[in-house]
């Protein structure tokens, strides 16, 4: 069940669909699907008629054309349930794309004639776009149509029509005006009866042994003029609209989610002693990486669906989704093959004809998996190759039409948007890169005036509870702030003092110390730092050696803390310590107290930190702000919140690093050409943009679900976000330097500072490897 489609009405609808599928799928089709057999035309036809009888034969069609009239979100839910069931998987372009095209561009007579027969499977449609010498360059087509009275005469060939051997009709792009100035002009769309004289259908045997594609030959085929779709010579606009819809749904989000669960099932019983292969760390991490990608795909899919439903333009999103979903599905199926091992090597010829072997050659019919693996190698070619999608995305990026330009695209309400806009104005006016360089060189990395301006804006009070005089903001508001400050590469310890400090202190019991700390954090007069880690890794509340023992009316604190971020300039240290009688405590310690020694230093990216030694430090009794009943829980939740905030900061830094790199590539020339003109370099930037978008999606998903999800799911979401941010951040940091060339390695060049920040952020609070393992160990796959 997707958390993005979980309203009561939708859950009722989901339950209705699930019940229908449980009851309606014929037993022989169910058995064939479970045996991983290929789908036959007879099975597809029978299943389509069952759906049609229920009124669900065309999920995306309005009622007036025989569809159920579902919203786009309902359609997506239906596809999720369909993919997760034992229903047969096959493309039906008549239902998915050609029918909707006729509804938008066809005549009433065309709609009345063709749409009902699509619903009933009396007609099955192919899509005649690709040609042998044109590939994905659809506008280079050579199939011609000349007008002769009330007919067009069509000659040429089309290739790679999926399930074309099932089809009796085809929607075909033809060149109707060879004199047009642009190759996109002079194109028309025709509906062609494949049983017409002059049509030859040549089946192409696929590499899995089945008939899957065909090549269509048109030899002076006469097509009635009434079969023209839209305006003569203006068919390119019809074709483009059809492709956007196709790409949105051939992202195969539903199939990916179903195959995540199928991959986990495939692992069961195949490990040593009959255990799951996922009990082995190497397989668990590989599966977790795919699970994270599936979560990111799902989280990005729903906003795109809602954008299209609201009439917006999701063309760029559709290309990114297709890129991500198609590759993910292929990678999931490859992992399934690896899980099956030798069992996937035998070939069961009957499975090609949709017939399950009564005596399978291996458990769970693993021998038939390869049929689908080879089948789905083609999805990165159909509907526009992955290379074409990268070209579309690159054009948007280098043309200033992507999320790197304009506002940050954060989905905020009016009040949140006002704060975000004010913060970005402040950063633009007061924290340009040159100013940051001066702060780093002349002021030790801390601008006291700017720090106060941040807090005057209300940033310090943002996450302070309303009962304590704050704004009561949460993860969504904070993520927007951190993205903005990440873009500016803020040196001041906003995260380590204000954010983490407020999170630690606000959940402690009421006390005078708590009130004083929150007041100082809110107005900026107090800087704190969390002294927690004691080794060279992620701090674990179960492994704290710093000791606090009772001493008359107070405490004595002894121990050493390492990598205290923001600790170099903090007035108060919040210290985790083991208590003499067991349990963990959280203490507020004056950084200038006798017995406290700090060794301050700067990270490579300019931020300040320290190691702190506590040598029998005397603390008052009220310095213990959280005792063993809650301290561990408070610390874990605050660190999780800070981890999400750190990932959001990385998302902001990545956005700016990418924008800087793109701008540099537009102007820097090599061999008399701008770097931005080289396709290989464009595609590298597209991959970074895709990884950035994946990280941003997962950060925002974790922020939006923070107050509602279970503790286990919160762990998974935070770790997924931190893993994705670390993975993308490293790629963007290192390749950003490479794309800048030698100039990128200079201290005076901004990209060098973004690279250092991104690399450091990956390590802090657990790197990508750590969080992938944490995600893998936190429970089941996609809920």
Secondary structure, DSSP 8 states (H G I E B T S, - for coil): --TTS--HHHHHHHHHHHHHHHHHS-HHHHHHHHTT----HHHHHHHHHHHHHHT-S-TTS-GGGTS----HHHHHHHHHHHHHTT------HIIIIIHHHHHHHS-HHHHHHHHHHHHHTSS-EEEE---TTTTT-GGG---EEEEETTEEEEEEEEE--TTGGG-SEEEEEEE--TT-SSTTSSEEEEEEETTSTTEEEEEEE-TTSSEEEEEEEEEEEEEEGGGEESSTTBHHHHHHHHHHHHHHHTT-HHHHHHHHHHHHHHHTT-SGGG--GGGSHHHHHHHHHHHHHHHHHHHHHHHHHHHHHTT---HHHHHHHHHHHHHHHHHHHHHHHHHHGGGGTS--GGGGGT---SS-SSGGGGGGHHHHHHHGGGGGTTTS-HHHHHHHHHHHHHTT-STTSSS------HHHHHHHHHHHHHHHHH--HHHHHHHHHHSTT--HHHHHHHHHTTTTTTTS-GGGTS----HHHHHHHHHHHHHHT--S-IIIIIIHHHHHHHTS---HHHHHHHHHHHHTS--EEEE---SSS---TT----EEEEETTEEEEEEEEEEEETTTS-SEEEEEEEETTSSEEEEEEETTSTTEEEEEEE-TTS-EEEEEEEEEEEEEGGGEEE-TTTHHHHHHHHHHHHHHHHHHHHHHHHHHHHHHHHHHHHH-EETTEEGGG-HHHHHHHHHHHHHHHHHHHHHHHHHHHTTTS-HHHHHHHHHHHHHHHHHHHHHHHHHHHHHHGGGGGSTTSHHHHHHHHHHHHHHTTS-HHHHHHHHHTT--S--
